[in-house]
Amino acid sequence: MRLAVRPDGAGPVTTAEGWAHRMRFDLSSDQEFFRETTSKFLAASVPVAELRRRRDDPSGHDEAYWRQGCELGWTSLLVDEAHGGGSISGDGLSDLVLVAHEFGAHAAPGPLVPCAVAAGALASHGGEQHAATVEGLVSGEVTAAWCDAGAAGTTTSPSLTTDGDELVLTGTLRPVEAAAGADVLLVTADHADGTSQVLVSADAAGVTVTPLTTIDLTRRFATVAFDGVRVAPSDLVGPAGAPADAVAAQRRQALALVLHESVGAMQVGFEMTVEWAFDRYSFGRPLASYQELKHRFADMKAWLEASHAVADAAVAAIAEGDPEADDLLSAGKAYVGQYGGELLQDCVQIHGGIGVTFEHDLHIYLRRFTVDRATHGTPADHRQRLTDLIEMRKVA
């Protein structure tokens, strides 16, 4: 169980006493070791005090911390062995969501989603011309931002046109995670032949990156503008007009990662609040003993368990090639986005006055969840997407 109770029945086991932010599906011993190693590394490297200290840091994290995380395998799990990657279980995404869950549980900084997705895309479709970039992403020496309309939650992509022997990239995307500190940009663009992807240096002529201010203390987002950026055909990732299926796969990966990160933040907020309710006494009784709060905790626990279940089911569906994987991802993004927000707001309310102070840790997880809720499509966007998927299936 994710909510353990002391043997004497006096209350919940605290995080320090051994709460593990476990996921619902059964993990192999290697996966559990990997998850636990990541959790311990994050707890030691980016405790809450460090997150607060870096609140105004442009990058939000230390470069050495990111490289050490990459050495643990954060950016290599979607990369094949031929390019220096490899998975633990045979399914890189199932392993990588363990990291995403811990990122949510620790509100950890770092460009996990864009770098992991970009590394996988370049290894799978980039050919030898992008092998050095893949190597840099796997080692942590290079960071990437993924400039994709789906990731930014918009329907308008940059355009890619042909001019002689070159391609010209034009358009603006916002918000783009980790763009301000990225070395390279993986851009999804509309092309005459269909969707295309190109790899662009972040300091290329015509690229303007403008940092944005968000409510998340630990991650950085920016507006990226492409003003007639000249792109060589060798910078294409896959043939022009061909990567539609590849982009769809990348979006599935990103959605799965964001789902598990969101659930990780929900889990810690819930655990923190249960602990508080057992420790805080009112009129001689713990808050957790009052019937009204018991009902609220029961609702919150139900939302949390359902969120774990749908997030895990979505990853399993992707791994199995289930045609309804997209349905599960959108259903999960809509459900978690709605009920995760209610759960964490309830956590704030149950904490009373201290729940709305900056000094308390709870808001850090609420901030992380709120940004995740809006990225890669809002709950409303995914309800519409799920409706469209069902309607298309009926027509077919």
Secondary structure, DSSP 8 states (H G I E B T S, - for coil): --S-B-TTSSSB--GGGT-----SS---HHHHHHHHHHHHHHHHHS-HHHHHHTTT-SSSS-HHHHHHHHHHTTTTTTS-GGGT---SSS-HHHHHHHHHHHHHHHT--S-HHHHHHHHHHHHHHS-GGGHHHHHHHHHTSS-EEEE-HHHHT-S---EEEEETTEEEEEEEEEEEET-TT-SEEEEEEEETTEEEEEEEETTSTTEEEEEE--S-SS--EEEEEEEEEEE-GGGBSSSTT-THHHHHHHHHHHHHHHHHHHHHHHHHHHHHHHHHHHH-EETTEEGGGSHHHHHHHHHHHHHHHHHHHHHHHHHHHHHHT-TTHHHHHHHHHHHHHHHHHHHHHHHHHHTGGGGGSTTSSHHHHHHHHHHHHHTT--HHHHHHHHHHHHHHHHH-
